[in-house]
Amino acid sequence: MIPGTLLSGTAAGAAIALMATIGNLSGYASPVLIGWISQRTGHVEDGLLALAAITCALSVCAWGLARVMVVASPDSEPALLSSRP
């Protein structure tokens, strides 16, 4: 889902800014998390596995959210996003 196709005007700009902010924060937090876990356990692999687990969990959450989002078109009944052509 691209914010520009679902939103318009300042809402699209705000959505794009939010996505950029989350990306920048994750660019900072990921190495910190990997380093912290690696120091605690003594293995870099544990930090990478934790990051992979977080990524998988958030992917499932995003997929579930996309399944329940309702998109209303002006001339039809609301339909689930997954049923759009």
PyMOL Python script that loads the backbone (N, CA, C, O; Angstrom):
from pymol import cmd

cmd.read_pdbstr("""\
ATOM      1  N   MET A   1       0.840  -1.172   0.000  1.00  0.00           N
ATOM      2  CA  MET A   1       0.000   0.000   0.000  1.00  0.00           C
ATOM      3  C   MET A   1       0.887   1.239   0.000  1.00  0.00           C
ATOM      4  O   MET A   1       1.715   1.425   0.892  1.00  0.00           O
ATOM      5  N   ILE A   2       0.712   2.036  -0.958  1.00  0.00           N
ATOM      6  CA  ILE A   2       1.464   3.276  -1.054  1.00  0.00           C
ATOM      7  C   ILE A   2       0.571   4.396  -0.514  1.00  0.00           C
ATOM      8  O   ILE A   2      -0.565   4.546  -0.964  1.00  0.00           O
ATOM      9  N   PRO A   3       1.072   5.186   0.448  1.00  0.00           N
ATOM     10  CA  PRO A   3       0.234   6.230   1.043  1.00  0.00           C
ATOM     11  C   PRO A   3      -0.355   7.195   0.024  1.00  0.00           C
ATOM     12  O   PRO A   3      -1.471   7.680   0.211  1.00  0.00           O
ATOM     13  N   GLY A   4       0.365   7.479  -1.035  1.00  0.00           N
ATOM     14  CA  GLY A   4      -0.119   8.410  -2.035  1.00  0.00           C
ATOM     15  C   GLY A   4      -1.345   7.917  -2.782  1.00  0.00           C
ATOM     16  O   GLY A   4      -2.121   8.725  -3.291  1.00  0.00           O
ATOM     17  N   THR A   5      -1.535   6.596  -2.858  1.00  0.00           N
ATOM     18  CA  THR A   5      -2.707   6.063  -3.544  1.00  0.00           C
ATOM     19  C   THR A   5      -3.920   6.001  -2.629  1.00  0.00           C
ATOM     20  O   THR A   5      -5.056   6.039  -3.103  1.00  0.00           O
ATOM     21  N   LEU A   6      -3.695   5.907  -1.328  1.00  0.00           N
ATOM     22  CA  LEU A   6      -4.806   5.801  -0.386  1.00  0.00           C
ATOM     23  C   LEU A   6      -5.173   7.139   0.238  1.00  0.00           C
ATOM     24  O   LEU A   6      -6.318   7.350   0.637  1.00  0.00           O
ATOM     25  N   LEU A   7      -4.199   8.043   0.324  1.00  0.00           N
ATOM     26  CA  LEU A   7      -4.413   9.325   0.986  1.00  0.00           C
ATOM     27  C   LEU A   7      -4.103  10.452   0.013  1.00  0.00           C
ATOM     28  O   LEU A   7      -3.487  10.232  -1.030  1.00  0.00           O
ATOM     29  N   SER A   8      -4.527  11.644   0.355  1.00  0.00           N
ATOM     30  CA  SER A   8      -4.229  12.786  -0.506  1.00  0.00           C
ATOM     31  C   SER A   8      -3.820  13.975   0.344  1.00  0.00           C
ATOM     32  O   SER A   8      -4.113  14.036   1.538  1.00  0.00           O
ATOM     33  N   GLY A   9      -3.154  14.897  -0.276  1.00  0.00           N
ATOM     34  CA  GLY A   9      -2.790  16.149   0.383  1.00  0.00           C
ATOM     35  C   GLY A   9      -1.840  15.971   1.543  1.00  0.00           C
ATOM     36  O   GLY A   9      -0.862  15.229   1.459  1.00  0.00           O
ATOM     37  N   THR A  10      -2.141  16.662   2.627  1.00  0.00           N
ATOM     38  CA  THR A  10      -1.258  16.635   3.784  1.00  0.00           C
ATOM     39  C   THR A  10      -1.256  15.285   4.486  1.00  0.00           C
ATOM     40  O   THR A  10      -0.276  14.936   5.143  1.00  0.00           O
ATOM     41  N   ALA A  11      -2.336  14.522   4.360  1.00  0.00           N
ATOM     42  CA  ALA A  11      -2.372  13.190   4.982  1.00  0.00           C
ATOM     43  C   ALA A  11      -1.353  12.272   4.327  1.00  0.00           C
ATOM     44  O   ALA A  11      -0.695  11.495   5.019  1.00  0.00           O
ATOM     45  N   ALA A  12      -1.207  12.343   3.010  1.00  0.00           N
ATOM     46  CA  ALA A  12      -0.211  11.533   2.318  1.00  0.00           C
ATOM     47  C   ALA A  12       1.192  11.960   2.728  1.00  0.00           C
ATOM     48  O   ALA A  12       2.061  11.115   2.946  1.00  0.00           O
ATOM     49  N   GLY A  13       1.414  13.252   2.834  1.00  0.00           N
ATOM     50  CA  GLY A  13       2.715  13.751   3.273  1.00  0.00           C
ATOM     51  C   GLY A  13       3.048  13.301   4.686  1.00  0.00           C
ATOM     52  O   GLY A  13       4.187  12.932   4.971  1.00  0.00           O
ATOM     53  N   ALA A  14       2.059  13.332   5.571  1.00  0.00           N
ATOM     54  CA  ALA A  14       2.277  12.900   6.943  1.00  0.00           C
ATOM     55  C   ALA A  14       2.563  11.402   7.001  1.00  0.00           C
ATOM     56  O   ALA A  14       3.413  10.968   7.779  1.00  0.00           O
ATOM     57  N   ALA A  15       1.874  10.613   6.197  1.00  0.00           N
ATOM     58  CA  ALA A  15       2.104   9.165   6.182  1.00  0.00           C
ATOM     59  C   ALA A  15       3.502   8.840   5.668  1.00  0.00           C
ATOM     60  O   ALA A  15       4.172   7.959   6.208  1.00  0.00           O
ATOM     61  N   ILE A  16       3.940   9.538   4.640  1.00  0.00           N
ATOM     62  CA  ILE A  16       5.283   9.319   4.101  1.00  0.00           C
ATOM     63  C   ILE A  16       6.335   9.746   5.127  1.00  0.00           C
ATOM     64  O   ILE A  16       7.353   9.072   5.284  1.00  0.00           O
ATOM     65  N   ALA A  17       6.101  10.847   5.816  1.00  0.00           N
ATOM     66  CA  ALA A  17       7.029  11.299   6.855  1.00  0.00           C
ATOM     67  C   ALA A  17       7.085  10.299   8.008  1.00  0.00           C
ATOM     68  O   ALA A  17       8.158  10.049   8.557  1.00  0.00           O
ATOM     69  N   LEU A  18       5.945   9.727   8.376  1.00  0.00           N
ATOM     70  CA  LEU A  18       5.924   8.726   9.437  1.00  0.00           C
ATOM     71  C   LEU A  18       6.716   7.490   9.025  1.00  0.00           C
ATOM     72  O   LEU A  18       7.464   6.936   9.830  1.00  0.00           O
ATOM     73  N   MET A  19       6.556   7.056   7.780  1.00  0.00           N
ATOM     74  CA  MET A  19       7.308   5.899   7.302  1.00  0.00           C
ATOM     75  C   MET A  19       8.811   6.183   7.319  1.00  0.00           C
ATOM     76  O   MET A  19       9.597   5.316   7.700  1.00  0.00           O
ATOM     77  N   ALA A  20       9.211   7.371   6.915  1.00  0.00           N
ATOM     78  CA  ALA A  20      10.630   7.731   6.927  1.00  0.00           C
ATOM     79  C   ALA A  20      11.166   7.794   8.352  1.00  0.00           C
ATOM     80  O   ALA A  20      12.297   7.383   8.611  1.00  0.00           O
ATOM     81  N   THR A  21      10.360   8.305   9.269  1.00  0.00           N
ATOM     82  CA  THR A  21      10.776   8.389  10.665  1.00  0.00           C
ATOM     83  C   THR A  21      10.978   7.011  11.263  1.00  0.00           C
ATOM     84  O   THR A  21      11.972   6.772  11.949  1.00  0.00           O
ATOM     85  N   ILE A  22      10.047   6.102  11.011  1.00  0.00           N
ATOM     86  CA  ILE A  22      10.175   4.741  11.524  1.00  0.00           C
ATOM     87  C   ILE A  22      11.398   4.060  10.926  1.00  0.00           C
ATOM     88  O   ILE A  22      12.113   3.343  11.626  1.00  0.00           O
ATOM     89  N   GLY A  23      11.642   4.276   9.641  1.00  0.00           N
ATOM     90  CA  GLY A  23      12.822   3.709   9.009  1.00  0.00           C
ATOM     91  C   GLY A  23      14.112   4.232   9.613  1.00  0.00           C
ATOM     92  O   GLY A  23      15.047   3.465   9.841  1.00  0.00           O
ATOM     93  N   ASN A  24      14.170   5.535   9.875  1.00  0.00           N
ATOM     94  CA  ASN A  24      15.370   6.123  10.481  1.00  0.00           C
ATOM     95  C   ASN A  24      15.575   5.628  11.907  1.00  0.00           C
ATOM     96  O   ASN A  24      16.706   5.351  12.306  1.00  0.00           O
ATOM     97  N   LEU A  25      14.508   5.512  12.674  1.00  0.00           N
ATOM     98  CA  LEU A  25      14.632   5.008  14.039  1.00  0.00           C
ATOM     99  C   LEU A  25      15.081   3.550  14.061  1.00  0.00           C
ATOM    100  O   LEU A  25      15.876   3.153  14.913  1.00  0.00           O
ATOM    101  N   SER A  26      14.575   2.761  13.131  1.00  0.00           N
ATOM    102  CA  SER A  26      14.999   1.360  13.091  1.00  0.00           C
ATOM    103  C   SER A  26      16.448   1.244  12.633  1.00  0.00           C
ATOM    104  O   SER A  26      17.146   0.309  13.026  1.00  0.00           O
ATOM    105  N   GLY A  27      16.909   2.180  11.809  1.00  0.00           N
ATOM    106  CA  GLY A  27      18.309   2.194  11.415  1.00  0.00           C
ATOM    107  C   GLY A  27      19.232   2.473  12.591  1.00  0.00           C
ATOM    108  O   GLY A  27      20.384   2.039  12.594  1.00  0.00           O
ATOM    109  N   TYR A  28      18.744   3.180  13.569  1.00  0.00           N
ATOM    110  CA  TYR A  28      19.509   3.427  14.792  1.00  0.00           C
ATOM    111  C   TYR A  28      19.340   2.286  15.787  1.00  0.00           C
ATOM    112  O   TYR A  28      20.319   1.838  16.384  1.00  0.00           O
ATOM    113  N   ALA A  29      18.121   1.815  15.972  1.00  0.00           N
ATOM    114  CA  ALA A  29      17.835   0.841  17.022  1.00  0.00           C
ATOM    115  C   ALA A  29      18.354  -0.558  16.699  1.00  0.00           C
ATOM    116  O   ALA A  29      18.727  -1.294  17.613  1.00  0.00           O
ATOM    117  N   SER A  30      18.386  -0.938  15.439  1.00  0.00           N
ATOM    118  CA  SER A  30      18.813  -2.296  15.082  1.00  0.00           C
ATOM    119  C   SER A  30      20.250  -2.591  15.506  1.00  0.00           C
ATOM    120  O   SER A  30      20.476  -3.602  16.172  1.00  0.00           O
ATOM    121  N   PRO A  31      21.232  -1.758  15.154  1.00  0.00           N
ATOM    122  CA  PRO A  31      22.593  -2.056  15.611  1.00  0.00           C
ATOM    123  C   PRO A  31      22.734  -2.018  17.131  1.00  0.00           C
ATOM    124  O   PRO A  31      23.493  -2.791  17.714  1.00  0.00           O
ATOM    125  N   VAL A  32      21.999  -1.115  17.759  1.00  0.00           N
ATOM    126  CA  VAL A  32      22.056  -1.045  19.225  1.00  0.00           C
ATOM    127  C   VAL A  32      21.519  -2.343  19.827  1.00  0.00           C
ATOM    128  O   VAL A  32      22.116  -2.897  20.751  1.00  0.00           O
ATOM    129  N   LEU A  33      20.387  -2.827  19.300  1.00  0.00           N
ATOM    130  CA  LEU A  33      19.796  -4.070  19.808  1.00  0.00           C
ATOM    131  C   LEU A  33      20.713  -5.260  19.553  1.00  0.00           C
ATOM    132  O   LEU A  33      20.906  -6.091  20.441  1.00  0.00           O
ATOM    133  N   ILE A  34      21.277  -5.352  18.361  1.00  0.00           N
ATOM    134  CA  ILE A  34      22.178  -6.456  18.054  1.00  0.00           C
ATOM    135  C   ILE A  34      23.404  -6.410  18.966  1.00  0.00           C
ATOM    136  O   ILE A  34      23.827  -7.442  19.488  1.00  0.00           O
ATOM    137  N   GLY A  35      23.968  -5.235  19.157  1.00  0.00           N
ATOM    138  CA  GLY A  35      25.137  -5.103  20.040  1.00  0.00           C
ATOM    139  C   GLY A  35      24.821  -5.457  21.480  1.00  0.00           C
ATOM    140  O   GLY A  35      25.605  -6.136  22.144  1.00  0.00           O
ATOM    141  N   TRP A  36      23.673  -5.000  21.965  1.00  0.00           N
ATOM    142  CA  TRP A  36      23.294  -5.272  23.353  1.00  0.00           C
ATOM    143  C   TRP A  36      23.097  -6.770  23.580  1.00  0.00           C
ATOM    144  O   TRP A  36      23.595  -7.324  24.560  1.00  0.00           O
ATOM    145  N   ILE A  37      22.373  -7.419  22.674  1.00  0.00           N
ATOM    146  CA  ILE A  37      22.142  -8.859  22.815  1.00  0.00           C
ATOM    147  C   ILE A  37      23.445  -9.630  22.646  1.00  0.00           C
ATOM    148  O   ILE A  37      23.677 -10.615  23.348  1.00  0.00           O
ATOM    149  N   SER A  38      24.292  -9.195  21.726  1.00  0.00           N
ATOM    150  CA  SER A  38      25.576  -9.866  21.503  1.00  0.00           C
ATOM    151  C   SER A  38      26.468  -9.774  22.733  1.00  0.00           C
ATOM    152  O   SER A  38      27.155 -10.739  23.071  1.00  0.00           O
ATOM    153  N   GLN A  39      26.466  -8.636  23.401  1.00  0.00           N
ATOM    154  CA  GLN A  39      27.265  -8.494  24.622  1.00  0.00           C
ATOM    155  C   GLN A  39      26.710  -9.366  25.741  1.00  0.00           C
ATOM    156  O   GLN A  39      27.472  -9.949  26.512  1.00  0.00           O
ATOM    157  N   ARG A  40      25.394  -9.456  25.833  1.00  0.00           N
ATOM    158  CA  ARG A  40      24.768 -10.259  26.892  1.00  0.00           C
ATOM    159  C   ARG A  40      25.011 -11.754  26.708  1.00  0.00           C
ATOM    160  O   ARG A  40      25.247 -12.479  27.675  1.00  0.00           O
ATOM    161  N   THR A  41      24.948 -12.206  25.451  1.00  0.00           N
ATOM    162  CA  THR A  41      25.041 -13.645  25.189  1.00  0.00           C
ATOM    163  C   THR A  41      26.416 -14.090  24.724  1.00  0.00           C
ATOM    164  O   THR A  41      26.772 -15.259  24.875  1.00  0.00           O
ATOM    165  N   GLY A  42      27.195 -13.169  24.159  1.00  0.00           N
ATOM    166  CA  GLY A  42      28.504 -13.533  23.646  1.00  0.00           C
ATOM    167  C   GLY A  42      28.482 -14.030  22.215  1.00  0.00           C
ATOM    168  O   GLY A  42      29.516 -14.438  21.687  1.00  0.00           O
ATOM    169  N   HIS A  43      27.307 -14.003  21.570  1.00  0.00           N
ATOM    170  CA  HIS A  43      27.174 -14.475  20.192  1.00  0.00           C
ATOM    171  C   HIS A  43      26.429 -13.429  19.358  1.00  0.00           C
ATOM    172  O   HIS A  43      25.348 -12.973  19.732  1.00  0.00           O
ATOM    173  N   VAL A  44      27.026 -13.060  18.223  1.00  0.00           N
ATOM    174  CA  VAL A  44      26.377 -12.103  17.334  1.00  0.00           C
ATOM    175  C   VAL A  44      25.123 -12.722  16.725  1.00  0.00           C
ATOM    176  O   VAL A  44      24.152 -12.018  16.447  1.00  0.00           O
ATOM    177  N   GLU A  45      25.141 -14.036  16.519  1.00  0.00           N
ATOM    178  CA  GLU A  45      23.997 -14.715  15.911  1.00  0.00           C
ATOM    179  C   GLU A  45      22.719 -14.520  16.720  1.00  0.00           C
ATOM    180  O   GLU A  45      21.634 -14.414  16.150  1.00  0.00           O
ATOM    181  N   ASP A  46      22.840 -14.473  18.031  1.00  0.00           N
ATOM    182  CA  ASP A  46      21.655 -14.285  18.872  1.00  0.00           C
ATOM    183  C   ASP A  46      21.001 -12.929  18.621  1.00  0.00           C
ATOM    184  O   ASP A  46      19.775 -12.823  18.587  1.00  0.00           O
ATOM    185  N   GLY A  47      21.819 -11.895  18.446  1.00  0.00           N
ATOM    186  CA  GLY A  47      21.283 -10.575  18.131  1.00  0.00           C
ATOM    187  C   GLY A  47      20.595 -10.549  16.777  1.00  0.00           C
ATOM    188  O   GLY A  47      19.539  -9.938  16.619  1.00  0.00           O
ATOM    189  N   LEU A  48      21.204 -11.220  15.798  1.00  0.00           N
ATOM    190  CA  LEU A  48      20.600 -11.280  14.467  1.00  0.00           C
ATOM    191  C   LEU A  48      19.311 -12.094  14.481  1.00  0.00           C
ATOM    192  O   LEU A  48      18.347 -11.743  13.800  1.00  0.00           O
ATOM    193  N   LEU A  49      19.287 -13.177  15.250  1.00  0.00           N
ATOM    194  CA  LEU A  49      18.058 -13.977  15.358  1.00  0.00           C
ATOM    195  C   LEU A  49      16.939 -13.190  16.028  1.00  0.00           C
ATOM    196  O   LEU A  49      15.779 -13.301  15.631  1.00  0.00           O
ATOM    197  N   ALA A  50      17.273 -12.404  17.030  1.00  0.00           N
ATOM    198  CA  ALA A  50      16.261 -11.565  17.685  1.00  0.00           C
ATOM    199  C   ALA A  50      15.691 -10.552  16.704  1.00  0.00           C
ATOM    200  O   ALA A  50      14.482 -10.324  16.671  1.00  0.00           O
ATOM    201  N   LEU A  51      16.561  -9.947  15.907  1.00  0.00           N
ATOM    202  CA  LEU A  51      16.105  -8.976  14.906  1.00  0.00           C
ATOM    203  C   LEU A  51      15.236  -9.649  13.846  1.00  0.00           C
ATOM    204  O   LEU A  51      14.242  -9.076  13.400  1.00  0.00           O
ATOM    205  N   ALA A  52      15.610 -10.866  13.443  1.00  0.00           N
ATOM    206  CA  ALA A  52      14.805 -11.613  12.470  1.00  0.00           C
ATOM    207  C   ALA A  52      13.437 -11.970  13.056  1.00  0.00           C
ATOM    208  O   ALA A  52      12.426 -11.905  12.357  1.00  0.00           O
ATOM    209  N   ALA A  53      13.407 -12.345  14.325  1.00  0.00           N
ATOM    210  CA  ALA A  53      12.137 -12.684  14.972  1.00  0.00           C
ATOM    211  C   ALA A  53      11.221 -11.469  15.062  1.00  0.00           C
ATOM    212  O   ALA A  53      10.016 -11.576  14.833  1.00  0.00           O
ATOM    213  N   ILE A  54      11.791 -10.316  15.395  1.00  0.00           N
ATOM    214  CA  ILE A  54      10.998  -9.086  15.465  1.00  0.00           C
ATOM    215  C   ILE A  54      10.449  -8.736  14.090  1.00  0.00           C
ATOM    216  O   ILE A  54       9.290  -8.343  13.960  1.00  0.00           O
ATOM    217  N   THR A  55      11.292  -8.882  13.055  1.00  0.00           N
ATOM    218  CA  THR A  55      10.855  -8.586  11.691  1.00  0.00           C
ATOM    219  C   THR A  55       9.719  -9.504  11.262  1.00  0.00           C
ATOM    220  O   THR A  55       8.743  -9.051  10.663  1.00  0.00           O
ATOM    221  N   CYS A  56       9.841 -10.792  11.567  1.00  0.00           N
ATOM    222  CA  CYS A  56       8.777 -11.749  11.218  1.00  0.00           C
ATOM    223  C   CYS A  56       7.478 -11.425  11.954  1.00  0.00           C
ATOM    224  O   CYS A  56       6.400 -11.462  11.362  1.00  0.00           O
ATOM    225  N   ALA A  57       7.581 -11.111  13.232  1.00  0.00           N
ATOM    226  CA  ALA A  57       6.383 -10.799  14.015  1.00  0.00           C
ATOM    227  C   ALA A  57       5.694  -9.544  13.478  1.00  0.00           C
ATOM    228  O   ALA A  57       4.467  -9.514  13.377  1.00  0.00           O
ATOM    229  N   LEU A  58       6.454  -8.522  13.136  1.00  0.00           N
ATOM    230  CA  LEU A  58       5.857  -7.310  12.602  1.00  0.00           C
ATOM    231  C   LEU A  58       5.285  -7.527  11.204  1.00  0.00           C
ATOM    232  O   LEU A  58       4.310  -6.879  10.825  1.00  0.00           O
ATOM    233  N   SER A  59       5.887  -8.434  10.441  1.00  0.00           N
ATOM    234  CA  SER A  59       5.340  -8.762   9.121  1.00  0.00           C
ATOM    235  C   SER A  59       3.982  -9.431   9.244  1.00  0.00           C
ATOM    236  O   SER A  59       3.067  -9.135   8.476  1.00  0.00           O
ATOM    237  N   VAL A  60       3.850 -10.329  10.206  1.00  0.00           N
ATOM    238  CA  VAL A  60       2.559 -10.987  10.444  1.00  0.00           C
ATOM    239  C   VAL A  60       1.526  -9.960  10.897  1.00  0.00           C
ATOM    240  O   VAL A  60       0.370 -10.017  10.477  1.00  0.00           O
ATOM    241  N   CYS A  61       1.933  -9.022  11.750  1.00  0.00           N
ATOM    242  CA  CYS A  61       1.017  -7.969  12.201  1.00  0.00           C
ATOM    243  C   CYS A  61       0.575  -7.089  11.028  1.00  0.00           C
ATOM    244  O   CYS A  61      -0.602  -6.747  10.922  1.00  0.00           O
ATOM    245  N   ALA A  62       1.507  -6.724  10.153  1.00  0.00           N
ATOM    246  CA  ALA A  62       1.160  -5.902   9.003  1.00  0.00           C
ATOM    247  C   ALA A  62       0.239  -6.652   8.056  1.00  0.00           C
ATOM    248  O   ALA A  62      -0.696  -6.066   7.509  1.00  0.00           O
ATOM    249  N   TRP A  63       0.489  -7.933   7.856  1.00  0.00           N
ATOM    250  CA  TRP A  63      -0.374  -8.744   6.992  1.00  0.00           C
ATOM    251  C   TRP A  63      -1.781  -8.831   7.586  1.00  0.00           C
ATOM    252  O   TRP A  63      -2.769  -8.701   6.863  1.00  0.00           O
ATOM    253  N   GLY A  64      -1.871  -9.048   8.890  1.00  0.00           N
ATOM    254  CA  GLY A  64      -3.173  -9.114   9.546  1.00  0.00           C
ATOM    255  C   GLY A  64      -3.912  -7.791   9.483  1.00  0.00           C
ATOM    256  O   GLY A  64      -5.129  -7.763   9.301  1.00  0.00           O
ATOM    257  N   LEU A  65      -3.188  -6.704   9.631  1.00  0.00           N
ATOM    258  CA  LEU A  65      -3.813  -5.388   9.544  1.00  0.00           C
ATOM    259  C   LEU A  65      -4.341  -5.130   8.134  1.00  0.00           C
ATOM    260  O   LEU A  65      -5.425  -4.572   7.964  1.00  0.00           O
ATOM    261  N   ALA A  66      -3.577  -5.534   7.136  1.00  0.00           N
ATOM    262  CA  ALA A  66      -4.026  -5.342   5.755  1.00  0.00           C
ATOM    263  C   ALA A  66      -5.267  -6.171   5.461  1.00  0.00           C
ATOM    264  O   ALA A  66      -6.097  -5.767   4.647  1.00  0.00           O
ATOM    265  N   ARG A  67      -5.407  -7.308   6.099  1.00  0.00           N
ATOM    266  CA  ARG A  67      -6.577  -8.162   5.878  1.00  0.00           C
ATOM    267  C   ARG A  67      -7.849  -7.564   6.458  1.00  0.00           C
ATOM    268  O   ARG A  67      -8.939  -7.815   5.945  1.00  0.00           O
ATOM    269  N   VAL A  68      -7.728  -6.783   7.512  1.00  0.00           N
ATOM    270  CA  VAL A  68      -8.932  -6.250   8.146  1.00  0.00           C
ATOM    271  C   VAL A  68      -9.223  -4.804   7.769  1.00  0.00           C
ATOM    272  O   VAL A  68     -10.268  -4.260   8.127  1.00  0.00           O
ATOM    273  N   MET A  69      -8.297  -4.185   7.047  1.00  0.00           N
ATOM    274  CA  MET A  69      -8.563  -2.808   6.621  1.00  0.00           C
ATOM    275  C   MET A  69      -9.725  -2.784   5.647  1.00  0.00           C
ATOM    276  O   MET A  69      -9.820  -3.620   4.748  1.00  0.00           O
ATOM    277  N   VAL A  70     -10.586  -1.837   5.835  1.00  0.00           N
ATOM    278  CA  VAL A  70     -11.739  -1.708   4.958  1.00  0.00           C
ATOM    279  C   VAL A  70     -11.510  -0.518   4.044  1.00  0.00           C
ATOM    280  O   VAL A  70     -11.185   0.582   4.491  1.00  0.00           O
ATOM    281  N   VAL A  71     -11.686  -0.764   2.763  1.00  0.00           N
ATOM    282  CA  VAL A  71     -11.546   0.302   1.780  1.00  0.00           C
ATOM    283  C   VAL A  71     -12.920   0.565   1.196  1.00  0.00           C
ATOM    284  O   VAL A  71     -13.522  -0.324   0.593  1.00  0.00           O
ATOM    285  N   ALA A  72     -13.411   1.755   1.365  1.00  0.00           N
ATOM    286  CA  ALA A  72     -14.741   2.104   0.869  1.00  0.00           C
ATOM    287  C   ALA A  72     -14.592   2.886  -0.424  1.00  0.00           C
ATOM    288  O   ALA A  72     -13.926   3.921  -0.463  1.00  0.00           O
ATOM    289  N   SER A  73     -15.209   2.390  -1.470  1.00  0.00           N
ATOM    290  CA  SER A  73     -15.218   3.148  -2.715  1.00  0.00           C
ATOM    291  C   SER A  73     -16.512   3.949  -2.782  1.00  0.00           C
ATOM    292  O   SER A  73     -17.506   3.566  -2.164  1.00  0.00           O
ATOM    293  N   PRO A  74     -16.516   5.052  -3.521  1.00  0.00           N
ATOM    294  CA  PRO A  74     -17.671   5.949  -3.490  1.00  0.00           C
ATOM    295  C   PRO A  74     -18.972   5.334  -3.999  1.00  0.00           C
ATOM    296  O   PRO A  74     -20.051   5.744  -3.571  1.00  0.00           O
ATOM    297  N   ASP A  75     -18.890   4.364  -4.901  1.00  0.00           N
ATOM    298  CA  ASP A  75     -20.121   3.857  -5.512  1.00  0.00           C
ATOM    299  C   ASP A  75     -20.408   2.391  -5.191  1.00  0.00           C
ATOM    300  O   ASP A  75     -21.225   1.766  -5.866  1.00  0.00           O
ATOM    301  N   SER A  76     -19.756   1.838  -4.182  1.00  0.00           N
ATOM    302  CA  SER A  76     -20.029   0.443  -3.844  1.00  0.00           C
ATOM    303  C   SER A  76     -19.941   0.241  -2.344  1.00  0.00           C
ATOM    304  O   SER A  76     -19.592   1.150  -1.591  1.00  0.00           O
ATOM    305  N   GLU A  77     -20.262  -0.957  -1.937  1.00  0.00           N
ATOM    306  CA  GLU A  77     -20.179  -1.315  -0.533  1.00  0.00           C
ATOM    307  C   GLU A  77     -18.710  -1.422  -0.121  1.00  0.00           C
ATOM    308  O   GLU A  77     -17.859  -1.675  -0.975  1.00  0.00           O
ATOM    309  N   PRO A  78     -18.388  -1.239   1.156  1.00  0.00           N
ATOM    310  CA  PRO A  78     -17.009  -1.433   1.614  1.00  0.00           C
ATOM    311  C   PRO A  78     -16.555  -2.870   1.338  1.00  0.00           C
ATOM    312  O   PRO A  78     -17.328  -3.816   1.493  1.00  0.00           O
ATOM    313  N   ALA A  79     -15.317  -3.016   0.934  1.00  0.00           N
ATOM    314  CA  ALA A  79     -14.780  -4.318   0.623  1.00  0.00           C
ATOM    315  C   ALA A  79     -13.452  -4.496   1.329  1.00  0.00           C
ATOM    316  O   ALA A  79     -12.743  -3.524   1.590  1.00  0.00           O
ATOM    317  N   LEU A  80     -13.114  -5.741   1.639  1.00  0.00           N
ATOM    318  CA  LEU A  80     -11.813  -6.007   2.226  1.00  0.00           C
ATOM    319  C   LEU A  80     -10.729  -5.704   1.216  1.00  0.00           C
ATOM    320  O   LEU A  80     -10.920  -5.883   0.013  1.00  0.00           O
ATOM    321  N   LEU A  81      -9.615  -5.254   1.697  1.00  0.00           N
ATOM    322  CA  LEU A  81      -8.504  -4.894   0.822  1.00  0.00           C
ATOM    323  C   LEU A  81      -8.047  -6.081  -0.013  1.00  0.00           C
ATOM    324  O   LEU A  81      -7.647  -5.905  -1.164  1.00  0.00           O
ATOM    325  N   SER A  82      -8.100  -7.289   0.546  1.00  0.00           N
ATOM    326  CA  SER A  82      -7.607  -8.460  -0.163  1.00  0.00           C
ATOM    327  C   SER A  82      -8.528  -8.848  -1.317  1.00  0.00           C
ATOM    328  O   SER A  82      -8.114  -9.626  -2.177  1.00  0.00           O
ATOM    329  N   SER A  83      -9.747  -8.342  -1.371  1.00  0.00           N
ATOM    330  CA  SER A  83     -10.669  -8.714  -2.446  1.00  0.00           C
ATOM    331  C   SER A  83     -10.700  -7.704  -3.585  1.00  0.00           C
ATOM    332  O   SER A  83     -11.478  -7.849  -4.528  1.00  0.00           O
ATOM    333  N   ARG A  84      -9.843  -6.668  -3.496  1.00  0.00           N
ATOM    334  CA  ARG A  84      -9.804  -5.677  -4.584  1.00  0.00           C
ATOM    335  C   ARG A  84      -9.174  -6.289  -5.816  1.00  0.00           C
ATOM    336  O   ARG A  84      -8.254  -7.098  -5.689  1.00  0.00           O
ATOM    337  N   PRO A  85      -9.639  -5.930  -7.020  1.00  0.00           N
ATOM    338  CA  PRO A  85      -9.051  -6.475  -8.241  1.00  0.00           C
ATOM    339  C   PRO A  85      -7.670  -5.952  -8.514  1.00  0.00           C
ATOM    340  O   PRO A  85      -7.054  -6.327  -9.511  1.00  0.00           O
TER     341      PRO A  85
END
""", "prot")
cmd.dss("prot")
cmd.show_as("cartoon", "prot")
cmd.util.cbc("prot")
cmd.orient("prot")
